[in-house]
Amino acid sequence: MGTRDDEYDYLFKEKNGLSFIETSALDSTNVEAAFQTILTEIYRIVSQKQMSDRRENDMSPSNNVVPIHVPPTTENKPKVQCCQNI
């Protein structure tokens, strides 16, 4: 069963959007897991930021579409087949 300090730590972490992993340098408990968690979170945040920046500055055809309206032609010229004058 957790102590009151554990409950306070959990509530403080949740309220402030922080990560909390209890570690021990004495016997290396959770040290590697803490580093992996921190690096994973940093990678996730940086990746999301890069994806967001790309969407905002994306000038690729899929994001830069301008509709073109071409009115129908109403001329009654006879149709000429291609390469007829050669």
Backbone as JSON, one array per atom type, in Angstrom:
{
  "sequence": "MGTRDDEYDYLFKEKNGLSFIETSALDSTNVEAAFQTILTEIYRIVSQKQMSDRRENDMSPSNNVVPIHVPPTTENKPKVQCCQNI",
  "N": [[0.84, -1.17, 0.0], [0.56, 2.23, -0.8], [2.25, 5.18, 0.39], [1.34, 8.3, 1.99], [2.95, 10.28, 0.9], [3.56, 9.13, -1.57], [1.08, 9.24, -2.82], [0.7, 12.02, -2.89], [2.87, 12.7, -4.57], [2.04, 11.43, -6.92], [-0.37, 12.81, -7.52], [0.66, 15.41, -7.83], [2.33, 15.06, -10.05], [0.45, 14.29, -12.04], [-1.2, 16.59, -12.11], [0.57, 18.52, -13.08], [1.46, 17.54, -15.48], [3.73, 15.87, -15.6], [6.35, 13.38, -15.78], [7.06, 10.57, -13.73], [9.32, 8.47, -12.32], [10.4, 6.24, -10.03], [13.67, 5.79, -9.01], [16.83, 4.15, -8.28], [20.06, 4.87, -7.61], [21.79, 3.45, -6.12], [21.34, 0.65, -6.35], [20.77, 0.52, -9.03], [18.09, 0.38, -9.77], [15.45, 0.74, -11.96], [16.82, 2.69, -13.45], [17.71, 2.47, -16.15], [15.19, 2.15, -17.37], [14.08, 4.64, -16.78], [15.69, 6.39, -18.31], [15.08, 5.41, -20.89], [12.34, 5.97, -21.01], [12.33, 8.78, -20.83], [13.79, 9.48, -23.17], [12.12, 8.37, -25.12], [9.81, 9.94, -24.8], [10.81, 12.51, -25.42], [11.49, 12.08, -28.11], [8.91, 11.58, -29.16], [7.63, 14.08, -28.74], [9.26, 15.84, -30.28], [8.94, 14.68, -32.82], [6.16, 15.06, -33.25], [6.09, 17.84, -33.31], [7.65, 18.38, -35.59], [6.04, 17.18, -37.56], [3.76, 18.75, -37.37], [4.8, 21.27, -38.11], [5.47, 20.71, -40.75], [2.96, 20.28, -41.92], [1.85, 22.84, -41.75], [3.52, 24.33, -43.42], [3.43, 23.07, -45.81], [3.58, 22.89, -49.22], [2.89, 21.13, -51.15], [1.25, 19.52, -53.95], [-1.13, 18.3, -52.98], [-1.89, 19.86, -50.84], [-2.08, 22.37, -51.85], [-4.16, 23.09, -53.62], [-5.93, 24.57, -56.22], [-8.98, 25.27, -57.51], [-9.91, 25.09, -60.95], [-11.9, 26.64, -63.29], [-13.25, 25.95, -66.32], [-14.94, 27.28, -68.92], [-17.41, 25.84, -71.08], [-16.78, 25.33, -74.56], [-18.33, 27.1, -77.21], [-18.16, 27.28, -79.86], [-18.79, 26.39, -83.27], [-16.99, 25.06, -84.95], [-15.74, 22.86, -87.47], [-14.4, 19.67, -86.59], [-11.0, 18.9, -86.81], [-8.88, 16.36, -87.84], [-5.97, 15.16, -86.25], [-2.74, 15.86, -87.53], [-3.38, 16.07, -90.24], [-2.51, 17.74, -92.24], [0.0, 16.94, -93.07]],
  "CA": [[0.0, 0.0, 0.0], [1.37, 3.43, -0.94], [2.23, 6.15, 1.49], [0.72, 9.59, 1.66], [3.88, 10.96, 0.0], [3.39, 8.54, -2.91], [-0.17, 9.79, -3.36], [0.98, 13.43, -3.21], [3.73, 12.71, -5.75], [1.23, 11.05, -8.08], [-1.27, 13.91, -7.83], [1.47, 16.53, -8.33], [2.75, 14.66, -11.4], [-0.71, 14.35, -12.92], [-1.65, 17.98, -12.22], [1.54, 19.33, -13.81], [1.85, 16.89, -16.72], [5.11, 15.41, -15.46], [6.61, 11.96, -15.66], [7.71, 10.24, -12.48], [9.77, 7.09, -12.18], [11.28, 6.12, -8.87], [14.91, 5.1, -9.36], [17.84, 4.02, -7.24], [21.43, 4.79, -8.1], [22.5, 2.49, -5.28], [21.28, -0.68, -6.95], [20.4, 0.72, -10.44], [16.68, 0.07, -9.99], [14.69, 1.59, -12.88], [17.63, 3.74, -14.07], [17.62, 2.3, -17.6], [13.8, 2.41, -17.75], [13.88, 6.09, -16.72], [16.31, 6.98, -19.5], [14.3, 5.02, -22.07], [11.08, 6.71, -20.96], [12.61, 10.18, -21.15], [14.16, 9.58, -24.59], [10.92, 8.1, -25.92], [8.94, 11.12, -24.71], [11.46, 13.57, -26.2], [11.32, 11.72, -29.52], [7.49, 11.77, -29.51], [7.35, 15.52, -28.79], [9.97, 16.41, -31.44], [8.29, 14.17, -34.03], [4.87, 15.74, -33.41], [6.39, 19.22, -33.69], [8.08, 18.37, -36.99], [4.88, 16.88, -38.41], [2.91, 19.93, -37.34], [5.45, 22.3, -38.92], [5.38, 20.31, -42.17], [1.59, 20.51, -42.38], [1.63, 24.28, -41.87], [4.34, 24.88, -44.49], [3.39, 22.14, -46.94], [3.11, 23.46, -50.48], [2.75, 20.04, -52.11], [-0.02, 19.62, -54.68], [-2.31, 17.89, -52.22], [-2.28, 20.92, -49.91], [-2.05, 23.65, -52.54], [-5.07, 22.87, -54.74], [-6.76, 25.7, -56.6], [-9.89, 24.79, -58.56], [-9.9, 25.83, -62.21], [-13.18, 26.51, -63.98], [-13.12, 26.18, -67.76], [-16.27, 27.3, -69.52], [-17.5, 25.01, -72.3], [-16.66, 26.07, -75.82], [-19.6, 27.14, -77.92], [-17.9, 27.46, -81.29], [-19.25, 25.28, -84.09], [-16.0, 24.76, -85.99], [-15.61, 21.41, -87.73], [-13.25, 19.06, -85.96], [-9.97, 18.5, -87.74], [-8.12, 15.29, -87.26], [-4.55, 15.46, -86.03], [-1.72, 15.56, -88.54], [-4.04, 15.97, -91.53], [-1.79, 18.56, -93.23], [1.37, 16.44, -93.33]],
  "C": [[0.89, 1.24, 0.0], [1.25, 4.35, 0.26], [1.54, 7.43, 1.03], [1.61, 10.38, 0.71], [3.76, 10.44, -1.42], [2.14, 9.11, -3.58], [0.01, 11.26, -3.75], [1.83, 13.53, -4.47], [2.93, 12.41, -7.01], [0.31, 12.2, -8.49], [-0.52, 15.11, -8.4], [1.9, 16.27, -9.77], [1.59, 14.81, -12.39], [-1.15, 15.8, -13.16], [-0.73, 18.8, -13.12], [2.04, 18.68, -15.1], [3.28, 16.39, -16.72], [5.18, 13.89, -15.47], [7.32, 11.71, -14.33], [8.04, 8.76, -12.48], [10.72, 7.06, -11.0], [12.48, 5.27, -9.25], [15.82, 4.99, -8.14], [19.2, 3.91, -7.89], [22.22, 3.75, -7.32], [22.5, 1.1, -5.89], [20.79, -0.66, -8.4], [18.96, 0.34, -10.75], [16.03, 1.14, -10.85], [15.51, 2.7, -13.57], [17.52, 3.65, -15.59], [16.2, 2.6, -18.1], [13.51, 3.92, -17.74], [14.47, 6.77, -17.94], [15.52, 6.65, -20.76], [12.99, 5.8, -22.14], [11.29, 8.17, -21.36], [12.93, 10.35, -22.63], [12.96, 9.32, -25.5], [9.99, 9.31, -25.93], [9.51, 12.29, -25.51], [11.26, 13.31, -27.69], [9.88, 11.97, -29.98], [7.17, 13.25, -29.67], [8.0, 16.16, -30.01], [9.31, 15.95, -32.74], [6.97, 14.87, -34.29], [5.09, 17.18, -33.86], [6.8, 19.3, -35.16], [6.91, 18.11, -37.92], [3.95, 18.08, -38.47], [3.49, 21.04, -38.2], [5.34, 21.98, -40.4], [3.99, 20.59, -42.72], [1.33, 21.99, -42.61], [2.36, 24.88, -43.08], [4.31, 24.03, -45.75], [2.78, 22.8, -48.16], [2.98, 22.38, -51.55], [1.39, 20.14, -52.79], [-1.26, 19.25, -53.86], [-2.78, 18.96, -51.25], [-2.36, 22.28, -50.57], [-2.94, 23.57, -53.79], [-5.92, 24.11, -54.97], [-7.69, 25.21, -57.71], [-9.83, 25.71, -59.78], [-11.24, 25.57, -62.9], [-12.98, 26.89, -65.44], [-14.52, 26.15, -68.36], [-16.3, 26.44, -70.78], [-17.38, 25.89, -73.54], [-17.98, 25.99, -76.56], [-19.41, 27.33, -79.42], [-18.32, 26.21, -82.06], [-18.28, 24.99, -85.23], [-15.97, 23.25, -86.24], [-14.33, 20.87, -87.08], [-12.29, 18.56, -87.03], [-9.16, 17.41, -87.07], [-6.65, 15.69, -87.19], [-3.72, 15.05, -87.23], [-2.31, 15.45, -89.95], [-3.25, 16.72, -92.62], [-0.38, 18.05, -93.53], [1.45, 15.66, -94.59]]
}
